[in-house]
Amino acid sequence: MCGIYCYVGKKKAIPILIDGLTSLEYRGYDSAGIAYVTDKINIIKEKGKLTNLIKLVDKNTDTYLGIGHTRWATHGSPNKVNAHPHKQGSITLVHNGIIENYQELKKLLTNYSLKSETDTEVLACLIDKLYQENHNIIKVLSKLNELIKGSYALGIILDDDLNSIYAIKKNSPLIIAKSDIGNFLASDIPAILKYTNQYILLNDNEIVHLTKDKITIYDKRLNVLNKDVYTYDGTIEDVSKQNYEHYMLKEIYEQPEVIKNTLLPFLNGDQKLPNIKKYKQIHIVACGSAYHAGLIGKYLIEKYCHIETKVEIASEYRYQDNFIDKKTLVIFISQSGETADTLACLKKVKDICDTIGIINVFNSSIAREVKEVIYTKAGCEIAVATTKAYSCQVAILSLIAYYNSKTENILNNFNKLIQDLNNLLKNDYSKIADLIKMDEKVFYIGRGIDYTLALEGSLKLKEISYINSVAYPAGELKHGTISLIENDTKVIAIVTDKNLKDKTISNIKETKARGAKVIYITTTFLDEESDFYDEKIVIPDNQLFQPLLTIIPIQLIAYHTAKLRGCDIDKPKNLAKSVTVE
Ligand code: G6P
């Protein structure tokens, strides 16, 4: 949710800022802007994707310091005026986060005339006012926490100090990177990999002063900190599209490899999974697809470990009574490890009960705050719609359930899974995409685990192809939604559970009787010839890892449909990958 990229060093800054913003564009692409220093501060910003900004900048400009921003609009529409950077008085800044009390602050800042509708510009006024009063920006930043409600990662430059960048963060991600060519600030690590793999993590309320050859970090009492420099275990290749047309396709095809990387350390005994049998109840908290992965976790933990498990959307859990105590385990699932609502839930419960994070991004905020972290090894995921990170989350949750119930044959099922995934990925599902590409609505139905896959399939389809797709528990359709089925309505039905097969098939027939065109997804074991479907996809069976196979055609149907509809697959409209605002 908004990307920040700042650089000061010995190379020309504009190409570096553009490179960095390009890799952060998944965080928002409503508008973008940069501020750079020559003999003064210059600002260029533009509405829309980064390509619009690129047309306006001169990459040869003699500038060696700049701050950049790619925006996902929260306050104020996505136009040029609301784009960052914002300048007020001596302060020019870029911001990722939300200033919740900006309306109250505005009343105290009547001497300033605001150009935009953003909370960020109000913050620029506030910082400028405080800076005019005591001329020490480090001190000013150390007081922000007392004045501002909300979240912020800020990159700041000053009219009267053209050699420095200042920064602070609270509840929004920001890292520092150091290299031979200069120093950087970025919203995430992949964005710096073209230049360096050396980075420093920032904690909330730490203040940064960057010059071309010095990094100084202060705590809020203004003590200088000596922070660890980490080396990122990855290269720029990890974040390149290689020969794929889209990142999403590349990431779908990476699934056998990343699932293997995620599970093997546990299967080999190199790493241990947590003992969950000691808890009376488990809560799983997440957002988006990670929530859908959590739903699979619930089914498996309840079925195999017999522990009552509840899955909650983080933005709901955050404001509910949670009924937790020492016998509760709360599992947080997050690809980015930065999702604001998930992080807020963690902060809410972590002193009451044990917490585990299933996290993809190493050392991210949630990974650092949970009691125990299990990393998924999906690697960098760039496409906004998650695929491989979701599968790795499902893989880990499955293994937790099986290890805690001493299930047998895990290794056999795992080996078969990897083989079958590779074969399944050779199939072409564009025929199904062609069938639904003109539709306004598509239904996904299923029961049990198949319903959770229907939820994920429907989310994938709507987020990237913009077809209004809904997922329904197959048995629930007749309680209302079946009224929307008419001649030629497409129903994608998932049936992989033999115990629920007949029930779901009855529900499929109910839709067929009302004119639906049915795309039936089932397994080799359950497959049979019949007349209740129009198209059939048969996937291999797997006793323990079935969802990881079932999801493949579902992801590819969404991908091919979006492609046929000419959508921007990796950057669907209105979305952002890492949601660091409430
Ligand atoms: C966004 C992404 C989803 C993701 C969700 C949760 O909405 O577009 O793909 O599932 O956030 O993100 P997290 O990083 O916490 O898994």
Boltz pocket constraint, residues with backbone or C-beta under 6 A from the ligand:
constraints:
  - pocket:
      binder: B
      contacts: [[A, 287], [A, 288], [A, 289], [A, 290], [A, 291], [A, 333], [A, 334], [A, 335], [A, 336], [A, 337], [A, 338], [A, 339], [A, 342], [A, 384], [A, 385], [A, 386], [A, 575], [A, 576], [A, 577], [A, 578], [A, 579]]
      max_distance: 6.0
